[in-house]
Amino acid sequence: MAALENNGITVGPWPLPGTAKRSDVLGNLFTPGSLFAYELRPLPYDNLGEALASGDISSIDDYVAPYSTFTLNATAIPTEPDEIIVSCSFKPPIYAEALGIPPGIPYPAIRPFKAILEEPNPSSPPTRTGSEVPVTIPESLQWNAPVSEEPYLTALNSGVTATLIGYYSEKAWYDREWVLKYPNCLARVNNTGVKAILPEDVPKGVPLDVEIFNDPEIRSTIVPTSITPVTWYPATKVDAEMFDAPEMLPLLQSCEGIISYKATEIKKLRFFYVVFIERILVGRTMPDLIWYPCFMTVQYNSRYAEQRLQYALSLPKTPTDLPIPSFPNA
């Protein structure tokens, strides 16, 4: 039965040698989707020399990161003497979806169709993460199809080779958060939008940090904004070095100061794909469709968070009241 070529570097059964060399592989041994699946492990940048020199990666064994441009080729090969490969693609043929193939995956044409948290591994003991208690990161709607699709990844196919080209955005790294001080309020900015608290609503002695926005006893107000979970990410690497989303720029320019910035706690995500292979056996006229589950690990580059905070601190500011609706809401 047709299979994907194991080149020992970028495509092969999990774990590939580059993954096995990393000390964290055993901690992720039982992550769903590891066994009996192909691992896709693109080189972390198309231009490795430039990426190493600029600090985007520390070695060629790094996983690909958001905004790392890459090209990954997966090639189908015959494993039977009378087998001929017709096509290989990350896109299912039309008749596959009509037949419900693959079963259990409602959006096989979405790339990726699913993401799960790989690190901090939800099943790892607290001592492994360096914390006294496990790190809890709720599953995001951004991790499920159809919104899991990455807008800057393109799937191509040419005969027996399927190709993914482009880069991941930070759309799935949803838990970034700012607390900004304005002349008239404190404001929290995150993937849900902007929430404001007036100074008179903060009890004396309560620290001015992000936790006050989670206190049901403190009155807060939702500020109208275009920020949503779907838009809460930079489009390009240049943008990522400055802010978490384009809507952040006017918010930073009009604030008095930055109370806090919480970078993402998500270190690695695992993104899932399906590769479809059409093959035909000698003497037959109709091809068979074979599919394989695949996944790709993407590791966050903390350099972006450092650059954003520095950019925000150095940005010229004209303190201006944040427009707040007159009605409070939780």
N, C-alpha and C positions, 0 to 999 in steps of 0.2 A: 504494500500500500504506500502511495506517495507520502513523502515526509519533507520537512524542512532541513536543508543542509546545515549541519553542525560545523561552523567554522572555528569554534573554540575561542572566539573573541567577542563577537557581537550578537550571535544567534546560536542557541543550543539549549539542551535541557538544563534546567536549574539544578545546582548553581554553576554558572560558567566559571572558568578559572579565575577571572578577575574578581568575581564575587566571592569565591571560596577563599581568596587571599585576605579578605577583610575580616577583622576580628569580630564584627557584629553578625556574621552570617549564622552562627549557631543560635544566637538570640532570636533570630527570625525564622528558625527552622520550621516552626509550625504555623507560620503565617498562611492563611488560606490562599490557595492558588499556586503554592510553590511546587508541589509535587505533581508530576505527570503533565507539566506545562513547559512551553518554551520560554526562555528568558530572552528578552530583547535588551541589549546593553550597548547602545551606541557610544562611540568615542565622544567624550564630553564636549568637544568643540570641533568644528570642521577645521579650524586653524589652531592646532594644538600648541605650536610654538608661541604664537601670540597670546593664547589663553594662559599658558604657564608663565610667561613673562609679565603679564598684567595682574596675575594673582587670581584670575577667575577659577582656576583649578590648581591643586597642589601636585597632582601626578596624573598620568594617563589612566590610573586605576580608579579615579573618581567617577561617581555616577554623573550622569547628565543632570544639569541644574536648570531651573527656570531661566529663560532668555539665553540659554546655550544653544546656538544653532547647530543642527546635526543632520546627517543623512544616514538612514539605516536601510540596508537591503536584506530582504529575506528571500532566499531562492529555494524553489521546490525541486526535489530530485526523485526519480523513480527508484523503487526498491524491489521491483519485480521485473523479470526479463521482457515481459510482453506489455509493459506499461509505458505510456507516452503522456508527458505533462502537457496540458493544453494551456493552462493559465494559473497564475498565483496572484492573489490580491488581498488587501485589507478591506476591500469593498465586496459585499456578497453579491452574487449575480441575482437578478430580479427573481428568478424562480426559487431561489433559496428562501427568501422571506415569505414567498407564497406558500411554501411547504413547511414553514415553521422551523427552518434549519438555521442556526443551531437551536435546539430546544432550550427553553428557560432563559434565553437572552432576548428581551423584547425589542432591543434597538441594535441589531448587529451592524448596522451601517454607521452608527455613531462611533467616533474615534476620539478618545477612548470611551468605552461604554460604562466603565466603572472605575472608581478609585477607592482604595482602603488605606488606612493608616499603617505604615510599616515601622516607623520609629518616631516617638517612643512606642515600642511594641506594647499593645494593650495587655498582652499576657506575660510581659516581663515582670520580675519582682522589682520592688522599689530600689533595691540596692544596685540594680543594673543601670538605672537612669540617673543615679547619683542623688536621688531625692529620698526623703524619709517616707513619703507617701507616693503612691502611683500618680503619674500625670494623667489627668482625665481630659481628653479632647473629644467632644461630641462629634458624631458623624454629621457631615454637612450635606445639604441638598445638592451642592455643587459636585459631589462625588458620584452622583447617579445620573444616568441618561434620562432625558436628552441634554440637560444643561451641563453635563460633564464634558461635552465635546470641546476640544481645544481649537480656538479660532485660527491659530497660526501654525497648525499642523496640516499638511496636505498628504493625501495618500495617492500614489501613482502605481501603475502596474505596466510592465513591459514583458509580455510572454511569461516566462517561468519565474520572474523576479517581481516581488512586491516591494514598494519603497515608501518609507515615511520620511518626510523632509520638513524642516521648520524648527519651531521651538515651543516649549511650554510657557504659558503665562503663569501668574501667581493666583489665578482665579480660585484654585483649590486650596490655597493657603489663606484661609478666610479669617483667621483669628487675630489679625493685626489691629491695634487700637491706640488712639491718641486721646489725651486729656489736655485741652487748651484753655487758657484763661483769657477772657474778654473783659472790657470795662464793665459790662453789665451782668456777666454770668461765667460759670464754668461750663464747658461743653465736651462731651465725649463723642468721638468720631470713630465709627467702625463700619463693618459691612452692613449693619442694619440701618445706618443713617447717622443723624446728629441728634443728640439729646442734651438739653441744657438744664442747669440748676441755678436758680438765683441765689446770691449770697445770703439773703435773709432766710432762706429755707435750709441752710446748713447749720445744724446745732453746734453750739460752742464746743470746742475740743475735738470735733470730728476731723480726722485728717483729710486734706484735700487731695484725694487720689481716686483712682478708678473705682474703688470699692463703694464709694458713696452712691454711684449710679446703680448699684445692685441692691441698695437698701430700700425696701418697700415703704419705710416710714418717711423717707425724704421725697418731697414733691419734685417732679421733673416735668419737662415739656419737650415734646417732639418738635424739632425744627424742620420745616420743609426743605428737602434737598433731593437732588437727582441720584444720590448714592444709594445703591441697592446691592444685595449679594451678587447680582449678575454683573455689575459695573465696578466692583471694588477690587480693581487690579490695574497696574500700569500696562500699557499696550506694548512697549518696547523696552529694550535694555536701557536706553538713555533715560526714558521716563522712570524706570525702576530705580535708577540711581538718585532720583530727586524726590519722588513722592509715591504714596500707596495707590493713588488714583488721581486723574487730572483734576477732579473736584476739590482735592486737598489744597491746591495752590491758593485760591482766594481765601480759604479758611485760615491758612498759615499767614498770609500777608496782612490780614486784618486782626489777628489776635495780639494780646499783650505779651504773652509768653507761653512756653510749653511746660506743663506740669509733669507729664510723663508720656513715654512712648513704649508700648509693649509690642515687641517684635513677635513674629509667629513662634509658637512652641512646637510646630510640626517640623520635624527634621527630615523625614522621608515619607513619600507616598508611593504606593504601587498602583500603576495604571494598567487596565486590562484591555486587550484587543482580541480579535479573532482573525486568523489567516485562513483564507479559502483557497483550496487547490482543486482545479478541475483536471481529471486525468481520464484517459480512455485506454481500454485494453485492445490489443490487436484482434481484429475480427469483429469488433463491435462498432456501432455507428453513433451511439449516445454516450456522452461522458458521464462519469461519476463525480459527485461532489464530496470532497473530504474537508473537514475543518479542524483547526487546532486552536486551543486557548493559548494566549501569550500574555506576558506582562512585562512592564518596564518600570524599574525603580527610578525615581527622580528625587534628588537630594537638594534641600534648600541651601542657598549660598548666603550666609549671614552678613556678607560684606554689603549687601544691598541695604539692610537695616541700619548699619553703621553710617553709610553714605547719606541715607535719608535724614537721619537725625542731625547730622552735621549740616546738611543743606537747609533743613528747617531752622536750625539755630542761627545760621548766618544770613538767612533771607531778610532783606529790609522789610520792616513792618510798620503799618499805620494803624494803630489800635482804633478799632471801630466797634460800636455796639453790634452784637449779633441780633438780627431780626428774630424776635421771639413772639409766637402767637400769644394772645392774651389768655387762652384757656390752657390749664395744666392737664397733663395726662401722664400715666405711668409708663 
